[in-house]
Amino acid sequence: MTNNSAPAAGQPLLVGLVSISDRASGGVYADQGIPALQAWLASALTTPFRVETRLIADERAHIEATLTELADLARCHLILTTGGTGPARRDVTPEATLAVGTREMPGFGEQMRQISLHFVPTAILSRQTAVIRESADHAALILNLPGQPKAIAETLGGLRDADGRQLVGGIFAAVPYCIDLIGGPYIETDPAVCPAFRPKSALRPQGKA
């Protein structure tokens, strides 16, 4: 399924969204992961973007094939997965992600667990990770996210106090610069939702992506 936002000048931002759940993919209940990801991206990104969505079961071979297809054929710059990152035997998303990656980006998983630990001690059971998948002329950043909509938003955007002050930074703050470094389009965000961080030398005038 493809969802189009406003057209972008130059290279469009392509985002793959993958919800990994045996029961949701089997129609037992409605998937909540992809709608939560789409809603957060729509609120946070000021750069026009297009998404490719996939709802699949917890099967390692299928996860690997889906991530490879989104990176190499759909040519997504960013791929976000949700679900399948715990210690249960059916939770194989991290293994599939590491298998298709060419370089691991462990800092993303470390920060995700730090955010979740503000709420539950079982955050240490999470095995979320991130990788870059590279081909000769393209690269994609792949991030494993939690399965619950509230946790997805907290992980991406971080935590704020009652007055709106940032307590813990979300992982998405580092995503735009990472996409810059691997050759993707320039991503701009709404700072009220998630301020993107770049070194001063990498900043461009707003709207000049």
Contacts in CASP RR format, 6 or more apart in sequence:
PFRMAT RR
TARGET T0000
AUTHOR 0000-0000-0000
METHOD contacts of the structure
MODEL  1
MTNNSAPAAGQPLLVGLVSISDRASGGVYADQGIPALQAWLASALTTPFR
VETRLIADERAHIEATLTELADLARCHLILTTGGTGPARRDVTPEATLAV
GTREMPGFGEQMRQISLHFVPTAILSRQTAVIRESADHAALILNLPGQPK
AIAETLGGLRDADGRQLVGGIFAAVPYCIDLIGGPYIETDPAVCPAFRPK
SALRPQGKA
1 52 0 8 1.000
1 53 0 8 1.000
2 50 0 8 1.000
2 51 0 8 1.000
2 52 0 8 1.000
2 53 0 8 1.000
3 38 0 8 1.000
3 50 0 8 1.000
3 51 0 8 1.000
3 53 0 8 1.000
4 50 0 8 1.000
5 42 0 8 1.000
5 48 0 8 1.000
5 49 0 8 1.000
5 50 0 8 1.000
6 48 0 8 1.000
7 48 0 8 1.000
8 47 0 8 1.000
8 48 0 8 1.000
8 49 0 8 1.000
8 185 0 8 1.000
8 209 0 8 1.000
9 209 0 8 1.000
10 185 0 8 1.000
11 184 0 8 1.000
11 185 0 8 1.000
12 48 0 8 1.000
12 49 0 8 1.000
12 50 0 8 1.000
12 185 0 8 1.000
13 45 0 8 1.000
13 47 0 8 1.000
13 48 0 8 1.000
13 49 0 8 1.000
13 50 0 8 1.000
13 77 0 8 1.000
13 78 0 8 1.000
13 184 0 8 1.000
13 185 0 8 1.000
13 187 0 8 1.000
14 49 0 8 1.000
14 50 0 8 1.000
14 51 0 8 1.000
14 52 0 8 1.000
14 74 0 8 1.000
14 75 0 8 1.000
14 76 0 8 1.000
14 77 0 8 1.000
14 78 0 8 1.000
15 41 0 8 1.000
15 49 0 8 1.000
15 50 0 8 1.000
15 51 0 8 1.000
15 52 0 8 1.000
15 76 0 8 1.000
15 77 0 8 1.000
15 78 0 8 1.000
15 79 0 8 1.000
15 80 0 8 1.000
16 51 0 8 1.000
16 52 0 8 1.000
16 53 0 8 1.000
16 54 0 8 1.000
16 70 0 8 1.000
16 74 0 8 1.000
16 76 0 8 1.000
16 78 0 8 1.000
16 79 0 8 1.000
16 80 0 8 1.000
17 34 0 8 1.000
17 37 0 8 1.000
17 38 0 8 1.000
17 51 0 8 1.000
17 52 0 8 1.000
17 53 0 8 1.000
17 54 0 8 1.000
17 79 0 8 1.000
17 80 0 8 1.000
17 82 0 8 1.000
18 53 0 8 1.000
18 54 0 8 1.000
18 55 0 8 1.000
18 56 0 8 1.000
18 63 0 8 1.000
18 66 0 8 1.000
18 67 0 8 1.000
18 70 0 8 1.000
18 79 0 8 1.000
18 80 0 8 1.000
18 81 0 8 1.000
18 82 0 8 1.000
19 25 0 8 1.000
19 31 0 8 1.000
19 33 0 8 1.000
19 34 0 8 1.000
19 37 0 8 1.000
19 53 0 8 1.000
19 54 0 8 1.000
19 55 0 8 1.000
19 56 0 8 1.000
19 81 0 8 1.000
19 82 0 8 1.000
19 83 0 8 1.000
20 56 0 8 1.000
20 57 0 8 1.000
20 58 0 8 1.000
20 63 0 8 1.000
20 81 0 8 1.000
20 82 0 8 1.000
20 83 0 8 1.000
20 84 0 8 1.000
20 93 0 8 1.000
21 31 0 8 1.000
21 55 0 8 1.000
21 57 0 8 1.000
21 58 0 8 1.000
21 83 0 8 1.000
21 84 0 8 1.000
22 57 0 8 1.000
22 58 0 8 1.000
22 90 0 8 1.000
23 29 0 8 1.000
24 30 0 8 1.000
24 31 0 8 1.000
24 32 0 8 1.000
24 55 0 8 1.000
25 31 0 8 1.000
25 55 0 8 1.000
25 56 0 8 1.000
25 57 0 8 1.000
26 57 0 8 1.000
31 55 0 8 1.000
32 147 0 8 1.000
32 148 0 8 1.000
32 149 0 8 1.000
33 82 0 8 1.000
33 83 0 8 1.000
33 147 0 8 1.000
33 149 0 8 1.000
33 152 0 8 1.000
34 53 0 8 1.000
34 55 0 8 1.000
34 82 0 8 1.000
35 149 0 8 1.000
36 82 0 8 1.000
36 149 0 8 1.000
36 152 0 8 1.000
36 153 0 8 1.000
37 80 0 8 1.000
37 82 0 8 1.000
37 145 0 8 1.000
37 152 0 8 1.000
38 51 0 8 1.000
38 53 0 8 1.000
40 152 0 8 1.000
40 153 0 8 1.000
40 156 0 8 1.000
40 157 0 8 1.000
41 49 0 8 1.000
41 51 0 8 1.000
43 190 0 8 1.000
43 193 0 8 1.000
44 156 0 8 1.000
44 157 0 8 1.000
44 172 0 8 1.000
44 189 0 8 1.000
44 190 0 8 1.000
44 193 0 8 1.000
44 194 0 8 1.000
45 187 0 8 1.000
45 188 0 8 1.000
45 189 0 8 1.000
45 190 0 8 1.000
46 188 0 8 1.000
46 189 0 8 1.000
46 190 0 8 1.000
46 207 0 8 1.000
47 185 0 8 1.000
47 186 0 8 1.000
47 187 0 8 1.000
47 188 0 8 1.000
47 189 0 8 1.000
47 209 0 8 1.000
52 70 0 8 1.000
52 74 0 8 1.000
52 76 0 8 1.000
54 66 0 8 1.000
54 70 0 8 1.000
56 62 0 8 1.000
56 63 0 8 1.000
56 66 0 8 1.000
58 84 0 8 1.000
58 90 0 8 1.000
58 91 0 8 1.000
58 92 0 8 1.000
58 93 0 8 1.000
59 92 0 8 1.000
60 92 0 8 1.000
60 95 0 8 1.000
60 96 0 8 1.000
60 99 0 8 1.000
63 81 0 8 1.000
63 92 0 8 1.000
63 93 0 8 1.000
63 96 0 8 1.000
63 97 0 8 1.000
64 96 0 8 1.000
64 99 0 8 1.000
64 100 0 8 1.000
67 79 0 8 1.000
67 81 0 8 1.000
67 96 0 8 1.000
67 97 0 8 1.000
67 100 0 8 1.000
67 133 0 8 1.000
67 142 0 8 1.000
68 100 0 8 1.000
68 133 0 8 1.000
70 76 0 8 1.000
70 79 0 8 1.000
70 140 0 8 1.000
71 79 0 8 1.000
71 100 0 8 1.000
71 133 0 8 1.000
71 135 0 8 1.000
71 138 0 8 1.000
71 140 0 8 1.000
71 142 0 8 1.000
72 133 0 8 1.000
72 135 0 8 1.000
72 138 0 8 1.000
75 138 0 8 1.000
75 140 0 8 1.000
76 140 0 8 1.000
77 139 0 8 1.000
77 140 0 8 1.000
77 141 0 8 1.000
77 179 0 8 1.000
77 182 0 8 1.000
77 184 0 8 1.000
77 185 0 8 1.000
78 140 0 8 1.000
78 141 0 8 1.000
78 143 0 8 1.000
78 175 0 8 1.000
78 179 0 8 1.000
79 140 0 8 1.000
79 141 0 8 1.000
79 142 0 8 1.000
79 143 0 8 1.000
80 143 0 8 1.000
80 145 0 8 1.000
81 93 0 8 1.000
81 97 0 8 1.000
81 142 0 8 1.000
81 143 0 8 1.000
81 144 0 8 1.000
81 145 0 8 1.000
82 144 0 8 1.000
82 145 0 8 1.000
82 146 0 8 1.000
82 147 0 8 1.000
82 152 0 8 1.000
83 91 0 8 1.000
83 93 0 8 1.000
83 144 0 8 1.000
83 145 0 8 1.000
83 146 0 8 1.000
83 147 0 8 1.000
84 90 0 8 1.000
84 91 0 8 1.000
84 92 0 8 1.000
84 93 0 8 1.000
84 144 0 8 1.000
84 147 0 8 1.000
85 91 0 8 1.000
85 93 0 8 1.000
85 94 0 8 1.000
85 126 0 8 1.000
85 127 0 8 1.000
85 128 0 8 1.000
85 129 0 8 1.000
85 144 0 8 1.000
85 146 0 8 1.000
85 147 0 8 1.000
86 125 0 8 1.000
86 126 0 8 1.000
86 127 0 8 1.000
87 125 0 8 1.000
87 127 0 8 1.000
91 127 0 8 1.000
93 144 0 8 1.000
94 127 0 8 1.000
94 128 0 8 1.000
94 129 0 8 1.000
94 144 0 8 1.000
97 129 0 8 1.000
97 130 0 8 1.000
97 131 0 8 1.000
97 142 0 8 1.000
97 144 0 8 1.000
98 104 0 8 1.000
98 129 0 8 1.000
98 131 0 8 1.000
100 131 0 8 1.000
100 133 0 8 1.000
100 142 0 8 1.000
101 131 0 8 1.000
101 132 0 8 1.000
101 133 0 8 1.000
101 134 0 8 1.000
101 142 0 8 1.000
102 131 0 8 1.000
102 132 0 8 1.000
102 133 0 8 1.000
102 134 0 8 1.000
103 131 0 8 1.000
103 132 0 8 1.000
103 134 0 8 1.000
104 129 0 8 1.000
104 130 0 8 1.000
104 131 0 8 1.000
105 129 0 8 1.000
105 130 0 8 1.000
105 131 0 8 1.000
105 132 0 8 1.000
105 141 0 8 1.000
105 178 0 8 1.000
106 129 0 8 1.000
106 130 0 8 1.000
107 130 0 8 1.000
108 128 0 8 1.000
108 129 0 8 1.000
108 130 0 8 1.000
108 143 0 8 1.000
108 171 0 8 1.000
108 174 0 8 1.000
109 126 0 8 1.000
109 128 0 8 1.000
109 129 0 8 1.000
109 130 0 8 1.000
109 144 0 8 1.000
109 171 0 8 1.000
111 169 0 8 1.000
111 170 0 8 1.000
111 171 0 8 1.000
112 126 0 8 1.000
112 128 0 8 1.000
112 145 0 8 1.000
112 146 0 8 1.000
112 155 0 8 1.000
112 171 0 8 1.000
113 123 0 8 1.000
113 124 0 8 1.000
113 126 0 8 1.000
113 128 0 8 1.000
114 168 0 8 1.000
115 123 0 8 1.000
115 154 0 8 1.000
115 155 0 8 1.000
115 158 0 8 1.000
115 159 0 8 1.000
115 168 0 8 1.000
115 169 0 8 1.000
115 170 0 8 1.000
115 171 0 8 1.000
116 123 0 8 1.000
116 126 0 8 1.000
116 146 0 8 1.000
116 151 0 8 1.000
116 154 0 8 1.000
116 155 0 8 1.000
117 123 0 8 1.000
117 124 0 8 1.000
118 159 0 8 1.000
118 167 0 8 1.000
118 168 0 8 1.000
119 151 0 8 1.000
119 154 0 8 1.000
126 146 0 8 1.000
127 144 0 8 1.000
128 143 0 8 1.000
128 144 0 8 1.000
128 145 0 8 1.000
128 146 0 8 1.000
129 144 0 8 1.000
130 141 0 8 1.000
130 142 0 8 1.000
130 143 0 8 1.000
130 144 0 8 1.000
131 141 0 8 1.000
131 142 0 8 1.000
132 139 0 8 1.000
132 140 0 8 1.000
132 141 0 8 1.000
132 142 0 8 1.000
132 182 0 8 1.000
133 139 0 8 1.000
133 140 0 8 1.000
133 142 0 8 1.000
134 182 0 8 1.000
139 182 0 8 1.000
139 183 0 8 1.000
139 184 0 8 1.000
140 182 0 8 1.000
141 175 0 8 1.000
141 178 0 8 1.000
141 179 0 8 1.000
141 182 0 8 1.000
143 171 0 8 1.000
143 175 0 8 1.000
145 151 0 8 1.000
145 152 0 8 1.000
145 155 0 8 1.000
145 156 0 8 1.000
146 152 0 8 1.000
146 155 0 8 1.000
154 170 0 8 1.000
155 170 0 8 1.000
155 171 0 8 1.000
156 170 0 8 1.000
156 171 0 8 1.000
156 172 0 8 1.000
156 194 0 8 1.000
157 169 0 8 1.000
157 170 0 8 1.000
157 171 0 8 1.000
157 172 0 8 1.000
157 173 0 8 1.000
157 193 0 8 1.000
157 194 0 8 1.000
158 166 0 8 1.000
158 167 0 8 1.000
158 168 0 8 1.000
158 169 0 8 1.000
158 170 0 8 1.000
158 171 0 8 1.000
158 194 0 8 1.000
159 166 0 8 1.000
159 167 0 8 1.000
159 168 0 8 1.000
159 169 0 8 1.000
159 170 0 8 1.000
160 166 0 8 1.000
160 167 0 8 1.000
161 167 0 8 1.000
170 194 0 8 1.000
172 189 0 8 1.000
172 194 0 8 1.000
172 196 0 8 1.000
173 194 0 8 1.000
173 195 0 8 1.000
173 196 0 8 1.000
173 197 0 8 1.000
174 197 0 8 1.000
175 187 0 8 1.000
175 196 0 8 1.000
176 186 0 8 1.000
176 187 0 8 1.000
176 188 0 8 1.000
176 189 0 8 1.000
176 196 0 8 1.000
176 198 0 8 1.000
177 196 0 8 1.000
177 197 0 8 1.000
177 198 0 8 1.000
177 199 0 8 1.000
177 202 0 8 1.000
179 185 0 8 1.000
179 187 0 8 1.000
180 186 0 8 1.000
180 187 0 8 1.000
180 198 0 8 1.000
180 202 0 8 1.000
185 209 0 8 1.000
186 204 0 8 1.000
186 209 0 8 1.000
187 196 0 8 1.000
187 209 0 8 1.000
188 196 0 8 1.000
188 206 0 8 1.000
188 207 0 8 1.000
188 209 0 8 1.000
189 195 0 8 1.000
189 196 0 8 1.000
END
